[in-house]
Every structure is written in C-alpha cells, then in structure tokens.
Amino acid sequence: MPEIDLNEETVNRLDNLRVDDESYDEITNELINIYEAEELTLSFAGDRLE
C-alpha cells in the first residue's frame, strides 16, 4: 500500500471523523465508500462547478 504524507490540518479533520479509535485506513475506506455511493469518483473532486 502506498504511503502518503498529510498535513496537520488534514490529520485533525480525520481525527474528528474517527469513531471508537478507527484506524486511518478504516476512515479513509469509509470516505471512499461514501464517494462511491454518491456515484462520484476521486477524479471529479474539485472539478465540478455548480
């Protein structure tokens, strides 16, 4: 699995989303599942103007 570096603000935001000491992998997978459920892909992130 690739490693990524996150800035402190992003880590704090992830920490606020975590429930019952979820791992960062678990919260990241959950966020990806939400995007997929909304029929969005990561390639659209920030590309849409409404």
C-alpha positions in Angstrom: 0.0 0.0 0.0 1.4 3.4 -0.9 2.3 5.9 1.9 1.1 9.4 1.9 2.0 12.4 3.9 -0.8 14.5 5.4 -0.5 18.0 6.8 -1.6 18.6 10.4 -4.9 20.2 9.5 -5.9 17.1 7.5 -5.0 14.8 10.3 -7.0 16.8 12.7 -10.0 16.7 10.4 -9.6 12.9 10.1 -9.4 12.6 13.8 -12.7 14.5 14.2 -14.4 11.9 11.9 -13.0 8.8 13.6 -15.3 6.8 15.9 -14.2 4.4 18.6 -10.5 4.6 17.6 -11.0 3.7 14.0 -7.7 3.4 12.1 -6.9 5.9 9.4 -7.3 3.1 6.9 -10.8 2.4 8.1 -11.9 6.1 8.0 -10.3 6.5 4.5 -12.1 3.5 3.2 -15.4 4.7 4.7 -14.9 8.1 3.0 -14.2 6.4 -0.4 -17.3 4.3 0.0 -19.4 7.4 0.6 -18.0 8.9 -2.6 -18.8 5.7 -4.5 -22.3 5.6 -3.0 -22.8 9.1 -4.2 -21.7 7.9 -7.7 -18.7 10.2 -7.5 -15.1 9.3 -8.2 -12.0 10.9 -6.9 -11.2 12.2 -10.4 -14.1 14.6 -10.1 -13.0 16.0 -6.7 -12.8 19.8 -7.2 -13.6 19.6 -10.9 -17.3 20.4 -10.6 -18.8 23.8 -10.7 -22.4 24.2 -9.7 
